[in-house]
Amino acid sequence: MNPWWLKPSAEEEPAKDPKPQKPARKSEDKQQPEPQGQKTEPTQRRSGRSRGPKRRRSPTGRSTPKAAAGRRIAVFYDAEGTDPGADLDLILRRVAEKGRVIAKRAYGDWRVHEDREKSIRAADLEIVDVPKGQASGQGSVGIKLAVDAAELGVAKQPCEVFVLISGNGDFSPLVSKLQEAGAEVIGVGVRGTVSADLVDRCDEYLYSDDLVQPVTAPPVIEGIDEAKQPAFALLVETIESLEAASEGIIWGSTLKREIRRRQPGFDETSLGYATFTDLLEDAERHEVIQLERDDRSGGYYAASLARK
């Protein structure tokens, strides 16, 4: 039995013969003549609300493409069909330019790919363990990944972009189905290890070995001790990258999560701060950022940079 994504689409199915309509039954009742001198009451309409005119779809609906910063992205890593040399940090940096990542999952038998698990967790991907066996079969990873992709594609707030880190050509039908649903599909893999059919099906295919880590010097903040420069510079860079889509509010938890995405080994205690909040407060004291406290939750959010 073929998986659901290999079934023919509606366009490929043979058209069925329409059900023949029964002829309209002629009324046998004859119209009675209206007695003279009597007025007939007008026929009353059935009770109930009128349907009214059809509503037009909102101009901000799903059919209108969103700005890049607002697009929802799902990232799927196929351990069975991905070369271990793929640099996840570079891939996720490139993906983050296309919108907001709301799901990052890695599929595979992690008893077999134990050597990759550390780097997968460091990149903050959710581990989905699919052990191999007689019951599960060889295609179990692909089936689980495809089911999860379908769920995110039809969710209340569906993903508009799917990033498939794999070179396995068996995912080509899945790519086509996601595209039929209106999603953009981006494939990622190592050159020379990917299926040509998969590359052709994807809206865009990135070769991880072509991605280059940008070499830029961290900003130097005037009037700040050299020991504090790395931490404050990282705060400034991260806030600048989030400001476009933040509408003036960047929660401390969001800021820390983005910092750890950029630098998986980030730990504020190694910089001399007991908590991340202590780091934020110290940056405000040095007039690097401006903080506001939320009265309801008691937490901080970064309103803006103090130095532009």
Buried (B, 14 or more C-beta within 10 A) or exposed (E): EEBEBEEEEEEEEEEEEEEEEEEEEEEEEEEEEEEEEEEEEEEEEEEEEEEEEEEEEEEEEEEEEEEEEEBBBBBBBBBBBBBEEBBBBBBBBBBBEBBBBBBBBBBBBBEEBEEBBEBBEEBBBEBBEBEBEEEBEEEBBBBBBBEBBBEBBEEEEBBBBBBBBBBBBBBBBBBBBBBEBEBBBBBBBBEEBBBEEBBEBBBEBBBBBEBEEEEEEEEEBEEBEEEBBEBBBBBBBBBEBBBEEBEEEBBBEBBBEBBBBBEBEBEBEEBEBEEBBBBBBBBBEBEBBEBEEEEEEEEBBBBBBBBE
